[in-house]
Amino acid sequence: MVKRTVAQAAETRDIILRVAGELFARKGYRDTTVTEIAEAAGATKGALFHHFASKEELFTEIWRKLQLDMDAEARAAALAAIDRKDAFAAFLAGSRVYLEWASRPDYQRIVLIDGPSVLGPARWHELEFDLGRGSLVAGTTFIASKGHFPMALAEPAALMLQASLNAAAYALSLGKLGITREQYLDTFERLLRGLR
């Protein structure tokens, strides 16, 4: 009986995460209520608060999962694109995946638009940097190992490239500048290949 209860609790938690993610993506954090999430999940508010201490904690978990899923896809693309003749190919493949995700409405709304306001700019930047740093440093370290710039610059380069990608992603989410994802990728590639 206990195993069934544990399984049911895990299923309820997964449903809450899925439904809340859909609501946050469609309506935004501010316009989505805990009551609405619980009702859409077929759960009580008590069950929701059993799994998540607050609406912000629930949002943060959804935000983090989106980031981790994107990062896993970007890493896989980078690994698949490793080319001994082109040290930049893997980094560019991972960057392409990131900007593809940044074009998705759920990622835009949850990670790029609501994320900084819900988490606060400092915490958003800290979490975003921590989650993406490993992949980016691995990429810049690989490029540096091929002699394109000194190894001591791998971490600073990763930070600056991450900032560039984030600015492009945010601009894509706003959609006001009329710049396409392909234009950002082309410009980013030119900047990246210019590292010497």
CNS distance restraints for C-alpha pairs under 8 A (distance, minus, plus):
assign (resid   1 and name CA) (resid   5 and name CA) 6.36 0.50 0.50
assign (resid   2 and name CA) (resid   6 and name CA) 6.15 0.50 0.50
assign (resid   3 and name CA) (resid   7 and name CA) 6.05 0.50 0.50
assign (resid   4 and name CA) (resid   8 and name CA) 6.00 0.50 0.50
assign (resid   5 and name CA) (resid   9 and name CA) 6.06 0.50 0.50
assign (resid   6 and name CA) (resid  10 and name CA) 6.21 0.50 0.50
assign (resid   7 and name CA) (resid  11 and name CA) 6.13 0.50 0.50
assign (resid   8 and name CA) (resid  12 and name CA) 6.09 0.50 0.50
assign (resid   9 and name CA) (resid  13 and name CA) 6.15 0.50 0.50
assign (resid  10 and name CA) (resid  14 and name CA) 6.21 0.50 0.50
assign (resid  11 and name CA) (resid  15 and name CA) 6.17 0.50 0.50
assign (resid  12 and name CA) (resid  16 and name CA) 6.14 0.50 0.50
assign (resid  12 and name CA) (resid  41 and name CA) 7.71 0.50 0.50
assign (resid  12 and name CA) (resid  43 and name CA) 7.38 0.50 0.50
assign (resid  13 and name CA) (resid  17 and name CA) 6.25 0.50 0.50
assign (resid  13 and name CA) (resid  48 and name CA) 7.56 0.50 0.50
assign (resid  13 and name CA) (resid  51 and name CA) 6.47 0.50 0.50
assign (resid  14 and name CA) (resid  18 and name CA) 6.17 0.50 0.50
assign (resid  15 and name CA) (resid  19 and name CA) 6.00 0.50 0.50
assign (resid  15 and name CA) (resid  41 and name CA) 5.86 0.50 0.50
assign (resid  16 and name CA) (resid  20 and name CA) 5.82 0.50 0.50
assign (resid  16 and name CA) (resid  37 and name CA) 6.97 0.50 0.50
assign (resid  16 and name CA) (resid  38 and name CA) 7.04 0.50 0.50
assign (resid  16 and name CA) (resid  41 and name CA) 5.42 0.50 0.50
assign (resid  16 and name CA) (resid  43 and name CA) 7.96 0.50 0.50
assign (resid  16 and name CA) (resid  48 and name CA) 7.08 0.50 0.50
assign (resid  17 and name CA) (resid  21 and name CA) 5.95 0.50 0.50
assign (resid  17 and name CA) (resid  58 and name CA) 7.26 0.50 0.50
assign (resid  17 and name CA) (resid  62 and name CA) 6.72 0.50 0.50
assign (resid  18 and name CA) (resid  22 and name CA) 6.32 0.50 0.50
assign (resid  19 and name CA) (resid  23 and name CA) 6.22 0.50 0.50
assign (resid  19 and name CA) (resid  37 and name CA) 6.54 0.50 0.50
assign (resid  19 and name CA) (resid  40 and name CA) 6.58 0.50 0.50
assign (resid  19 and name CA) (resid  41 and name CA) 6.01 0.50 0.50
assign (resid  20 and name CA) (resid  24 and name CA) 5.90 0.50 0.50
assign (resid  20 and name CA) (resid  37 and name CA) 5.62 0.50 0.50
assign (resid  20 and name CA) (resid  58 and name CA) 7.89 0.50 0.50
assign (resid  20 and name CA) (resid  59 and name CA) 7.78 0.50 0.50
assign (resid  21 and name CA) (resid  25 and name CA) 6.00 0.50 0.50
assign (resid  21 and name CA) (resid  59 and name CA) 7.72 0.50 0.50
assign (resid  21 and name CA) (resid  62 and name CA) 6.24 0.50 0.50
assign (resid  21 and name CA) (resid 106 and name CA) 7.99 0.50 0.50
assign (resid  22 and name CA) (resid  26 and name CA) 6.15 0.50 0.50
assign (resid  22 and name CA) (resid 106 and name CA) 7.71 0.50 0.50
assign (resid  23 and name CA) (resid  27 and name CA) 5.65 0.50 0.50
assign (resid  23 and name CA) (resid  28 and name CA) 6.96 0.50 0.50
assign (resid  23 and name CA) (resid  32 and name CA) 6.48 0.50 0.50
assign (resid  23 and name CA) (resid  37 and name CA) 7.43 0.50 0.50
assign (resid  24 and name CA) (resid  28 and name CA) 4.41 0.50 0.50
assign (resid  24 and name CA) (resid  29 and name CA) 5.11 0.50 0.50
assign (resid  24 and name CA) (resid  32 and name CA) 6.40 0.50 0.50
assign (resid  24 and name CA) (resid  59 and name CA) 7.95 0.50 0.50
assign (resid  24 and name CA) (resid 106 and name CA) 7.97 0.50 0.50
assign (resid  24 and name CA) (resid 109 and name CA) 7.59 0.50 0.50
assign (resid  24 and name CA) (resid 110 and name CA) 6.62 0.50 0.50
assign (resid  25 and name CA) (resid 105 and name CA) 6.93 0.50 0.50
assign (resid  25 and name CA) (resid 106 and name CA) 4.60 0.50 0.50
assign (resid  25 and name CA) (resid 107 and name CA) 7.61 0.50 0.50
assign (resid  25 and name CA) (resid 109 and name CA) 5.59 0.50 0.50
assign (resid  25 and name CA) (resid 110 and name CA) 5.98 0.50 0.50
assign (resid  26 and name CA) (resid 106 and name CA) 7.43 0.50 0.50
assign (resid  26 and name CA) (resid 109 and name CA) 7.99 0.50 0.50
assign (resid  27 and name CA) (resid  31 and name CA) 5.82 0.50 0.50
assign (resid  27 and name CA) (resid  32 and name CA) 6.23 0.50 0.50
assign (resid  28 and name CA) (resid  32 and name CA) 6.30 0.50 0.50
assign (resid  28 and name CA) (resid 109 and name CA) 6.73 0.50 0.50
assign (resid  28 and name CA) (resid 110 and name CA) 7.33 0.50 0.50
assign (resid  28 and name CA) (resid 114 and name CA) 6.94 0.50 0.50
assign (resid  29 and name CA) (resid  59 and name CA) 7.68 0.50 0.50
assign (resid  29 and name CA) (resid 110 and name CA) 7.78 0.50 0.50
assign (resid  29 and name CA) (resid 114 and name CA) 6.53 0.50 0.50
assign (resid  29 and name CA) (resid 118 and name CA) 7.74 0.50 0.50
assign (resid  32 and name CA) (resid  36 and name CA) 6.73 0.50 0.50
assign (resid  32 and name CA) (resid  37 and name CA) 7.35 0.50 0.50
assign (resid  33 and name CA) (resid  37 and name CA) 6.37 0.50 0.50
assign (resid  34 and name CA) (resid  38 and name CA) 6.14 0.50 0.50
assign (resid  34 and name CA) (resid  45 and name CA) 6.92 0.50 0.50
assign (resid  34 and name CA) (resid  55 and name CA) 6.59 0.50 0.50
assign (resid  35 and name CA) (resid  39 and name CA) 6.09 0.50 0.50
assign (resid  35 and name CA) (resid  45 and name CA) 6.34 0.50 0.50
assign (resid  36 and name CA) (resid  40 and name CA) 6.06 0.50 0.50
assign (resid  37 and name CA) (resid  41 and name CA) 6.07 0.50 0.50
assign (resid  38 and name CA) (resid  42 and name CA) 6.13 0.50 0.50
assign (resid  38 and name CA) (resid  43 and name CA) 4.94 0.50 0.50
assign (resid  38 and name CA) (resid  44 and name CA) 5.44 0.50 0.50
assign (resid  38 and name CA) (resid  45 and name CA) 5.54 0.50 0.50
assign (resid  38 and name CA) (resid  48 and name CA) 6.47 0.50 0.50
assign (resid  39 and name CA) (resid  43 and name CA) 5.95 0.50 0.50
assign (resid  39 and name CA) (resid  44 and name CA) 6.94 0.50 0.50
assign (resid  43 and name CA) (resid  47 and name CA) 6.20 0.50 0.50
assign (resid  43 and name CA) (resid  48 and name CA) 7.07 0.50 0.50
assign (resid  44 and name CA) (resid  48 and name CA) 6.44 0.50 0.50
assign (resid  45 and name CA) (resid  49 and name CA) 6.15 0.50 0.50
assign (resid  46 and name CA) (resid  50 and name CA) 6.02 0.50 0.50
assign (resid  47 and name CA) (resid  51 and name CA) 6.65 0.50 0.50
assign (resid  48 and name CA) (resid  52 and name CA) 6.04 0.50 0.50
assign (resid  49 and name CA) (resid  53 and name CA) 5.28 0.50 0.50
assign (resid  49 and name CA) (resid  54 and name CA) 6.56 0.50 0.50
assign (resid  52 and name CA) (resid  57 and name CA) 6.03 0.50 0.50
assign (resid  52 and name CA) (resid  58 and name CA) 5.71 0.50 0.50
assign (resid  53 and name CA) (resid  57 and name CA) 6.29 0.50 0.50
assign (resid  53 and name CA) (resid  58 and name CA) 7.78 0.50 0.50
assign (resid  54 and name CA) (resid  58 and name CA) 6.42 0.50 0.50
assign (resid  55 and name CA) (resid  59 and name CA) 6.15 0.50 0.50
assign (resid  56 and name CA) (resid  60 and name CA) 6.00 0.50 0.50
assign (resid  56 and name CA) (resid 118 and name CA) 7.06 0.50 0.50
assign (resid  56 and name CA) (resid 119 and name CA) 7.85 0.50 0.50
assign (resid  57 and name CA) (resid  61 and name CA) 6.27 0.50 0.50
assign (resid  58 and name CA) (resid  62 and name CA) 6.43 0.50 0.50
assign (resid  59 and name CA) (resid  63 and name CA) 6.04 0.50 0.50
assign (resid  60 and name CA) (resid  64 and name CA) 5.99 0.50 0.50
assign (resid  60 and name CA) (resid 119 and name CA) 7.54 0.50 0.50
assign (resid  61 and name CA) (resid  65 and name CA) 6.10 0.50 0.50
assign (resid  62 and name CA) (resid  66 and name CA) 6.25 0.50 0.50
assign (resid  63 and name CA) (resid  67 and name CA) 6.35 0.50 0.50
assign (resid  63 and name CA) (resid 110 and name CA) 6.23 0.50 0.50
assign (resid  63 and name CA) (resid 111 and name CA) 5.76 0.50 0.50
assign (resid  63 and name CA) (resid 115 and name CA) 7.16 0.50 0.50
assign (resid  64 and name CA) (resid  68 and name CA) 6.12 0.50 0.50
assign (resid  65 and name CA) (resid  69 and name CA) 5.99 0.50 0.50
assign (resid  66 and name CA) (resid  70 and name CA) 6.09 0.50 0.50
assign (resid  66 and name CA) (resid 107 and name CA) 6.94 0.50 0.50
assign (resid  66 and name CA) (resid 111 and name CA) 7.61 0.50 0.50
assign (resid  67 and name CA) (resid  71 and name CA) 6.04 0.50 0.50
assign (resid  67 and name CA) (resid 111 and name CA) 7.68 0.50 0.50
assign (resid  67 and name CA) (resid 128 and name CA) 7.88 0.50 0.50
assign (resid  67 and name CA) (resid 131 and name CA) 7.23 0.50 0.50
assign (resid  68 and name CA) (resid  72 and name CA) 6.07 0.50 0.50
assign (resid  68 and name CA) (resid 131 and name CA) 7.24 0.50 0.50
assign (resid  69 and name CA) (resid  73 and name CA) 6.31 0.50 0.50
assign (resid  70 and name CA) (resid  74 and name CA) 6.11 0.50 0.50
assign (resid  70 and name CA) (resid  97 and name CA) 7.50 0.50 0.50
assign (resid  70 and name CA) (resid  98 and name CA) 6.65 0.50 0.50
assign (resid  70 and name CA) (resid 101 and name CA) 6.78 0.50 0.50
assign (resid  71 and name CA) (resid  75 and name CA) 6.02 0.50 0.50
assign (resid  71 and name CA) (resid  98 and name CA) 7.65 0.50 0.50
assign (resid  71 and name CA) (resid 131 and name CA) 7.92 0.50 0.50
assign (resid  71 and name CA) (resid 132 and name CA) 6.97 0.50 0.50
assign (resid  71 and name CA) (resid 135 and name CA) 7.60 0.50 0.50
assign (resid  72 and name CA) (resid  76 and name CA) 6.18 0.50 0.50
assign (resid  73 and name CA) (resid  77 and name CA) 6.19 0.50 0.50
assign (resid  73 and name CA) (resid  94 and name CA) 7.81 0.50 0.50
assign (resid  73 and name CA) (resid  97 and name CA) 7.00 0.50 0.50
assign (resid  74 and name CA) (resid  78 and name CA) 6.10 0.50 0.50
assign (resid  74 and name CA) (resid  93 and name CA) 7.19 0.50 0.50
assign (resid  74 and name CA) (resid  94 and name CA) 4.19 0.50 0.50
assign (resid  74 and name CA) (resid  95 and name CA) 7.01 0.50 0.50
assign (resid  74 and name CA) (resid  96 and name CA) 7.86 0.50 0.50
assign (resid  74 and name CA) (resid  97 and name CA) 5.29 0.50 0.50
assign (resid  74 and name CA) (resid  98 and name CA) 6.45 0.50 0.50
assign (resid  75 and name CA) (resid  79 and name CA) 6.10 0.50 0.50
assign (resid  75 and name CA) (resid  94 and name CA) 6.06 0.50 0.50
assign (resid  75 and name CA) (resid 135 and name CA) 6.83 0.50 0.50
assign (resid  76 and name CA) (resid  80 and name CA) 6.15 0.50 0.50
assign (resid  76 and name CA) (resid  94 and name CA) 7.81 0.50 0.50
assign (resid  77 and name CA) (resid  81 and name CA) 6.19 0.50 0.50
assign (resid  77 and name CA) (resid  90 and name CA) 7.26 0.50 0.50
assign (resid  77 and name CA) (resid  93 and name CA) 5.67 0.50 0.50
assign (resid  77 and name CA) (resid  94 and name CA) 5.60 0.50 0.50
assign (resid  77 and name CA) (resid  97 and name CA) 7.37 0.50 0.50
assign (resid  78 and name CA) (resid  82 and name CA) 6.34 0.50 0.50
assign (resid  78 and name CA) (resid  89 and name CA) 7.55 0.50 0.50
assign (resid  78 and name CA) (resid  90 and name CA) 4.08 0.50 0.50
assign (resid  78 and name CA) (resid  91 and name CA) 5.97 0.50 0.50
assign (resid  78 and name CA) (resid  92 and name CA) 7.46 0.50 0.50
assign (resid  78 and name CA) (resid  93 and name CA) 5.18 0.50 0.50
assign (resid  78 and name CA) (resid  94 and name CA) 4.88 0.50 0.50
assign (resid  79 and name CA) (resid  90 and name CA) 6.34 0.50 0.50
assign (resid  80 and name CA) (resid  90 and name CA) 7.43 0.50 0.50
assign (resid  81 and name CA) (resid  89 and name CA) 5.94 0.50 0.50
assign (resid  81 and name CA) (resid  90 and name CA) 4.79 0.50 0.50
assign (resid  81 and name CA) (resid  93 and name CA) 6.46 0.50 0.50
assign (resid  82 and name CA) (resid  86 and name CA) 7.78 0.50 0.50
assign (resid  82 and name CA) (resid  87 and name CA) 7.41 0.50 0.50
assign (resid  82 and name CA) (resid  89 and name CA) 6.18 0.50 0.50
assign (resid  82 and name CA) (resid  90 and name CA) 4.85 0.50 0.50
assign (resid  83 and name CA) (resid  87 and name CA) 6.41 0.50 0.50
assign (resid  83 and name CA) (resid  89 and name CA) 6.38 0.50 0.50
assign (resid  83 and name CA) (resid  90 and name CA) 7.20 0.50 0.50
assign (resid  87 and name CA) (resid 142 and name CA) 7.10 0.50 0.50
assign (resid  87 and name CA) (resid 143 and name CA) 5.32 0.50 0.50
assign (resid  87 and name CA) (resid 146 and name CA) 6.57 0.50 0.50
assign (resid  88 and name CA) (resid  92 and name CA) 6.14 0.50 0.50
assign (resid  88 and name CA) (resid 143 and name CA) 6.43 0.50 0.50
assign (resid  88 and name CA) (resid 192 and name CA) 7.61 0.50 0.50
assign (resid  88 and name CA) (resid 193 and name CA) 6.99 0.50 0.50
assign (resid  89 and name CA) (resid  93 and name CA) 6.13 0.50 0.50
assign (resid  90 and name CA) (resid  94 and name CA) 6.35 0.50 0.50
assign (resid  90 and name CA) (resid 139 and name CA) 7.31 0.50 0.50
assign (resid  91 and name CA) (resid  95 and name CA) 6.17 0.50 0.50
assign (resid  91 and name CA) (resid 136 and name CA) 7.77 0.50 0.50
assign (resid  91 and name CA) (resid 139 and name CA) 5.51 0.50 0.50
assign (resid  91 and name CA) (resid 140 and name CA) 7.68 0.50 0.50
assign (resid  92 and name CA) (resid  96 and name CA) 6.06 0.50 0.50
assign (resid  92 and name CA) (resid 189 and name CA) 6.82 0.50 0.50
assign (resid  93 and name CA) (resid  97 and name CA) 6.53 0.50 0.50
assign (resid  94 and name CA) (resid  98 and name CA) 6.41 0.50 0.50
assign (resid  95 and name CA) (resid  99 and name CA) 6.31 0.50 0.50
assign (resid  95 and name CA) (resid 165 and name CA) 7.48 0.50 0.50
assign (resid  95 and name CA) (resid 185 and name CA) 7.84 0.50 0.50
assign (resid  96 and name CA) (resid 100 and name CA) 6.13 0.50 0.50
assign (resid  96 and name CA) (resid 185 and name CA) 6.79 0.50 0.50
assign (resid  97 and name CA) (resid 101 and name CA) 6.21 0.50 0.50
assign (resid  98 and name CA) (resid 102 and name CA) 6.15 0.50 0.50
assign (resid  99 and name CA) (resid 103 and name CA) 6.32 0.50 0.50
assign (resid  99 and name CA) (resid 165 and name CA) 7.59 0.50 0.50
assign (resid  99 and name CA) (resid 168 and name CA) 7.80 0.50 0.50
assign (resid  99 and name CA) (resid 169 and name CA) 6.02 0.50 0.50
assign (resid  99 and name CA) (resid 181 and name CA) 6.71 0.50 0.50
assign (resid  99 and name CA) (resid 185 and name CA) 7.96 0.50 0.50
assign (resid 100 and name CA) (resid 104 and name CA) 6.88 0.50 0.50
assign (resid 100 and name CA) (resid 181 and name CA) 7.61 0.50 0.50
assign (resid 101 and name CA) (resid 107 and name CA) 6.35 0.50 0.50
assign (resid 102 and name CA) (resid 107 and name CA) 5.97 0.50 0.50
assign (resid 102 and name CA) (resid 108 and name CA) 5.70 0.50 0.50
assign (resid 102 and name CA) (resid 112 and name CA) 7.91 0.50 0.50
assign (resid 102 and name CA) (resid 169 and name CA) 5.23 0.50 0.50
assign (resid 102 and name CA) (resid 170 and name CA) 7.61 0.50 0.50
assign (resid 102 and name CA) (resid 172 and name CA) 6.96 0.50 0.50
assign (resid 102 and name CA) (resid 173 and name CA) 6.74 0.50 0.50
assign (resid 103 and name CA) (resid 107 and name CA) 7.45 0.50 0.50
assign (resid 103 and name CA) (resid 108 and name CA) 6.67 0.50 0.50
assign (resid 103 and name CA) (resid 169 and name CA) 7.51 0.50 0.50
assign (resid 103 and name CA) (resid 172 and name CA) 6.47 0.50 0.50
assign (resid 103 and name CA) (resid 173 and name CA) 6.53 0.50 0.50
assign (resid 103 and name CA) (resid 181 and name CA) 7.84 0.50 0.50
assign (resid 104 and name CA) (resid 108 and name CA) 6.05 0.50 0.50
assign (resid 105 and name CA) (resid 109 and name CA) 6.02 0.50 0.50
assign (resid 105 and name CA) (resid 173 and name CA) 7.92 0.50 0.50
assign (resid 106 and name CA) (resid 110 and name CA) 5.97 0.50 0.50
assign (resid 106 and name CA) (resid 111 and name CA) 7.96 0.50 0.50
assign (resid 107 and name CA) (resid 111 and name CA) 5.31 0.50 0.50
assign (resid 107 and name CA) (resid 112 and name CA) 6.84 0.50 0.50
assign (resid 108 and name CA) (resid 112 and name CA) 4.96 0.50 0.50
assign (resid 108 and name CA) (resid 113 and name CA) 6.10 0.50 0.50
assign (resid 108 and name CA) (resid 170 and name CA) 7.71 0.50 0.50
assign (resid 108 and name CA) (resid 173 and name CA) 5.39 0.50 0.50
assign (resid 109 and name CA) (resid 113 and name CA) 4.98 0.50 0.50
assign (resid 109 and name CA) (resid 114 and name CA) 5.87 0.50 0.50
assign (resid 109 and name CA) (resid 115 and name CA) 7.90 0.50 0.50
assign (resid 109 and name CA) (resid 173 and name CA) 7.83 0.50 0.50
assign (resid 110 and name CA) (resid 114 and name CA) 5.18 0.50 0.50
assign (resid 110 and name CA) (resid 115 and name CA) 5.68 0.50 0.50
assign (resid 111 and name CA) (resid 115 and name CA) 4.77 0.50 0.50
assign (resid 111 and name CA) (resid 116 and name CA) 7.72 0.50 0.50
assign (resid 112 and name CA) (resid 116 and name CA) 6.93 0.50 0.50
assign (resid 112 and name CA) (resid 169 and name CA) 7.68 0.50 0.50
assign (resid 112 and name CA) (resid 170 and name CA) 6.10 0.50 0.50
assign (resid 112 and name CA) (resid 173 and name CA) 7.22 0.50 0.50
assign (resid 113 and name CA) (resid 117 and name CA) 7.39 0.50 0.50
assign (resid 113 and name CA) (resid 170 and name CA) 7.76 0.50 0.50
assign (resid 113 and name CA) (resid 173 and name CA) 7.67 0.50 0.50
assign (resid 114 and name CA) (resid 118 and name CA) 5.89 0.50 0.50
assign (resid 115 and name CA) (resid 119 and name CA) 5.73 0.50 0.50
assign (resid 115 and name CA) (resid 120 and name CA) 7.56 0.50 0.50
assign (resid 115 and name CA) (resid 124 and name CA) 6.45 0.50 0.50
assign (resid 116 and name CA) (resid 120 and name CA) 5.00 0.50 0.50
assign (resid 116 and name CA) (resid 121 and name CA) 4.77 0.50 0.50
assign (resid 116 and name CA) (resid 123 and name CA) 7.81 0.50 0.50
assign (resid 116 and name CA) (resid 124 and name CA) 5.29 0.50 0.50
assign (resid 116 and name CA) (resid 125 and name CA) 7.86 0.50 0.50
assign (resid 117 and name CA) (resid 121 and name CA) 6.68 0.50 0.50
assign (resid 119 and name CA) (resid 123 and name CA) 5.77 0.50 0.50
assign (resid 119 and name CA) (resid 124 and name CA) 5.54 0.50 0.50
assign (resid 120 and name CA) (resid 124 and name CA) 5.93 0.50 0.50
assign (resid 121 and name CA) (resid 125 and name CA) 6.07 0.50 0.50
assign (resid 122 and name CA) (resid 126 and name CA) 6.15 0.50 0.50
assign (resid 123 and name CA) (resid 127 and name CA) 6.01 0.50 0.50
assign (resid 124 and name CA) (resid 128 and name CA) 5.84 0.50 0.50
assign (resid 125 and name CA) (resid 129 and name CA) 5.77 0.50 0.50
assign (resid 126 and name CA) (resid 130 and name CA) 6.04 0.50 0.50
assign (resid 127 and name CA) (resid 131 and name CA) 6.08 0.50 0.50
assign (resid 128 and name CA) (resid 132 and name CA) 6.12 0.50 0.50
assign (resid 129 and name CA) (resid 133 and name CA) 5.40 0.50 0.50
assign (resid 129 and name CA) (resid 162 and name CA) 7.99 0.50 0.50
assign (resid 130 and name CA) (resid 134 and name CA) 7.46 0.50 0.50
assign (resid 132 and name CA) (resid 136 and name CA) 6.35 0.50 0.50
assign (resid 132 and name CA) (resid 162 and name CA) 7.87 0.50 0.50
assign (resid 133 and name CA) (resid 137 and name CA) 5.88 0.50 0.50
assign (resid 133 and name CA) (resid 158 and name CA) 7.17 0.50 0.50
assign (resid 133 and name CA) (resid 159 and name CA) 7.47 0.50 0.50
assign (resid 134 and name CA) (resid 138 and name CA) 6.06 0.50 0.50
assign (resid 135 and name CA) (resid 139 and name CA) 6.25 0.50 0.50
assign (resid 136 and name CA) (resid 140 and name CA) 6.19 0.50 0.50
assign (resid 136 and name CA) (resid 158 and name CA) 5.24 0.50 0.50
assign (resid 136 and name CA) (resid 159 and name CA) 7.85 0.50 0.50
assign (resid 136 and name CA) (resid 162 and name CA) 7.24 0.50 0.50
assign (resid 137 and name CA) (resid 141 and name CA) 5.80 0.50 0.50
assign (resid 137 and name CA) (resid 154 and name CA) 6.25 0.50 0.50
assign (resid 137 and name CA) (resid 155 and name CA) 5.69 0.50 0.50
assign (resid 137 and name CA) (resid 158 and name CA) 5.29 0.50 0.50
assign (resid 138 and name CA) (resid 142 and name CA) 6.18 0.50 0.50
assign (resid 139 and name CA) (resid 143 and name CA) 6.37 0.50 0.50
assign (resid 139 and name CA) (resid 158 and name CA) 7.82 0.50 0.50
assign (resid 140 and name CA) (resid 144 and name CA) 6.02 0.50 0.50
assign (resid 140 and name CA) (resid 154 and name CA) 5.05 0.50 0.50
assign (resid 140 and name CA) (resid 155 and name CA) 7.31 0.50 0.50
assign (resid 140 and name CA) (resid 157 and name CA) 6.71 0.50 0.50
assign (resid 140 and name CA) (resid 158 and name CA) 5.99 0.50 0.50
assign (resid 141 and name CA) (resid 145 and name CA) 6.00 0.50 0.50
assign (resid 141 and name CA) (resid 151 and name CA) 6.53 0.50 0.50
assign (resid 141 and name CA) (resid 154 and name CA) 5.19 0.50 0.50
assign (resid 141 and name CA) (resid 155 and name CA) 7.81 0.50 0.50
assign (resid 142 and name CA) (resid 146 and name CA) 6.59 0.50 0.50
assign (resid 143 and name CA) (resid 147 and name CA) 6.99 0.50 0.50
assign (resid 143 and name CA) (resid 148 and name CA) 6.11 0.50 0.50
assign (resid 143 and name CA) (resid 149 and name CA) 7.55 0.50 0.50
assign (resid 144 and name CA) (resid 148 and name CA) 5.24 0.50 0.50
assign (resid 144 and name CA) (resid 149 and name CA) 5.06 0.50 0.50
assign (resid 144 and name CA) (resid 150 and name CA) 5.89 0.50 0.50
assign (resid 144 and name CA) (resid 151 and name CA) 5.22 0.50 0.50
assign (resid 144 and name CA) (resid 153 and name CA) 7.91 0.50 0.50
assign (resid 144 and name CA) (resid 154 and name CA) 6.52 0.50 0.50
assign (resid 145 and name CA) (resid 151 and name CA) 6.78 0.50 0.50
assign (resid 148 and name CA) (resid 195 and name CA) 6.75 0.50 0.50
assign (resid 148 and name CA) (resid 196 and name CA) 5.30 0.50 0.50
assign (resid 149 and name CA) (resid 153 and name CA) 6.98 0.50 0.50
assign (resid 149 and name CA) (resid 195 and name CA) 6.69 0.50 0.50
assign (resid 149 and name CA) (resid 196 and name CA) 4.96 0.50 0.50
assign (resid 150 and name CA) (resid 154 and name CA) 7.34 0.50 0.50
assign (resid 153 and name CA) (resid 157 and name CA) 5.80 0.50 0.50
assign (resid 154 and name CA) (resid 158 and name CA) 6.12 0.50 0.50
assign (resid 155 and name CA) (resid 159 and name CA) 6.31 0.50 0.50
assign (resid 156 and name CA) (resid 160 and name CA) 6.23 0.50 0.50
assign (resid 157 and name CA) (resid 161 and name CA) 5.96 0.50 0.50
assign (resid 158 and name CA) (resid 162 and name CA) 5.95 0.50 0.50
assign (resid 159 and name CA) (resid 163 and name CA) 6.25 0.50 0.50
assign (resid 160 and name CA) (resid 164 and name CA) 6.28 0.50 0.50
assign (resid 161 and name CA) (resid 165 and name CA) 6.19 0.50 0.50
assign (resid 161 and name CA) (resid 192 and name CA) 7.94 0.50 0.50
assign (resid 162 and name CA) (resid 166 and name CA) 6.05 0.50 0.50
assign (resid 163 and name CA) (resid 167 and name CA) 6.13 0.50 0.50
assign (resid 164 and name CA) (resid 168 and name CA) 6.33 0.50 0.50
assign (resid 164 and name CA) (resid 188 and name CA) 7.94 0.50 0.50
assign (resid 165 and name CA) (resid 169 and name CA) 6.07 0.50 0.50
assign (resid 165 and name CA) (resid 188 and name CA) 7.90 0.50 0.50
assign (resid 166 and name CA) (resid 170 and name CA) 6.05 0.50 0.50
assign (resid 167 and name CA) (resid 171 and name CA) 6.13 0.50 0.50
assign (resid 168 and name CA) (resid 172 and name CA) 6.12 0.50 0.50
assign (resid 168 and name CA) (resid 184 and name CA) 6.57 0.50 0.50
assign (resid 169 and name CA) (resid 173 and name CA) 6.22 0.50 0.50
assign (resid 170 and name CA) (resid 174 and name CA) 6.38 0.50 0.50
assign (resid 171 and name CA) (resid 175 and name CA) 6.15 0.50 0.50
assign (resid 171 and name CA) (resid 176 and name CA) 7.32 0.50 0.50
assign (resid 171 and name CA) (resid 177 and name CA) 7.19 0.50 0.50
assign (resid 172 and name CA) (resid 176 and name CA) 7.86 0.50 0.50
assign (resid 172 and name CA) (resid 179 and name CA) 7.48 0.50 0.50
assign (resid 172 and name CA) (resid 180 and name CA) 7.39 0.50 0.50
assign (resid 172 and name CA) (resid 181 and name CA) 7.11 0.50 0.50
assign (resid 175 and name CA) (resid 179 and name CA) 7.69 0.50 0.50
assign (resid 179 and name CA) (resid 183 and name CA) 6.32 0.50 0.50
assign (resid 179 and name CA) (resid 184 and name CA) 7.13 0.50 0.50
assign (resid 180 and name CA) (resid 184 and name CA) 6.43 0.50 0.50
assign (resid 181 and name CA) (resid 185 and name CA) 6.15 0.50 0.50
assign (resid 182 and name CA) (resid 186 and name CA) 6.03 0.50 0.50
assign (resid 183 and name CA) (resid 187 and name CA) 6.13 0.50 0.50
assign (resid 184 and name CA) (resid 188 and name CA) 5.91 0.50 0.50
assign (resid 185 and name CA) (resid 189 and name CA) 5.99 0.50 0.50
assign (resid 186 and name CA) (resid 190 and name CA) 6.36 0.50 0.50
assign (resid 187 and name CA) (resid 191 and name CA) 6.28 0.50 0.50
assign (resid 188 and name CA) (resid 192 and name CA) 6.00 0.50 0.50
assign (resid 189 and name CA) (resid 193 and name CA) 5.96 0.50 0.50
assign (resid 190 and name CA) (resid 194 and name CA) 6.10 0.50 0.50
assign (resid 191 and name CA) (resid 195 and name CA) 6.92 0.50 0.50
